[in-house]
Amino acid sequence: MSDAAQPTAAEVRAAAEAVKTALDRHLAAVERRSGEDDPAVYEAFNQLAAAAEAYDELLYDRYDEVTPFEIPGAEDTLPPYTGPEEPNALSVLIRRDYAVAEPQRLLAQAQRIEAADEDSTDEEAASTIHGALGILFGEFEPDEIASRHKEFGLEEGDSTLWVTAAEEPADPGEWLEAPFENVDPQSVVCRFDVSAVFDEEPDDEDEPDEDDPDDLEDDLDLDEDEDLEPLDADRR
């Protein structure tokens, strides 16, 4: 890049101030969020990401320096949006995965629901896992199951929520046979993903370093403090 095309110091400073402002807005949105998928937090996150990226580029162009921040952008997960600018309809697609961690707890909950249902005619439904799941999801809303999954013997896996835009609402019954097919990724307005792959790696600082004599000394001190079982008098 030529010197004439380089940003000025004032432009870099202004970009840094924009990052500070975006940080404050993001924190304020997080503090006021109404739920796990609050769109205000999502919007503030995107604004912060854009401000940080702009600052990083200007900083590099002017001073040949970079920031330690790496914020994933929407382009990492979705193609550019090409849907309607003013959509008249939207669809919300949700997938939540669970593992049946405690089958007996699940069966017990289903049997309790069936016992309280005076109109129930299928007494054996609660005796199988697939029958118990049908009873559970027939009795509770998905959001309530998500918040009480441990109570029902379930363990959370990955989950995702997609909001897609459309020009017009679908006709009644149009997509019921295949509700998750033919979803255009370029019509996705926003998405929210939850997965264990996003969790931070476990901290290895607590593990002793065999090459560090201080760590080895600490281990020896711990061993010396442990209660030792006394040897029998006849043991040699």
Secondary structure, DSSP 8 states (H G I E B T S, - for coil): --GGGS--HHHHHHHHHHHHHHHHHHHHHHHH--STT-HHHHHHHHHHHHHHHHHHHHHHHHHS---S-----GGGTS----S-SS-SEEEEEEEEEEEE--HHHHHHHHHHHHHH-TT---TTGGGSHHHHHHHHHHHS-HHHHHHTGGGGTEEEEEEEEEEEEESS---TTSSTTSTTSS--GGGEEEEEEE-GGGS-----TTS--TT-HHHHHHHHHHHHHS------TT--
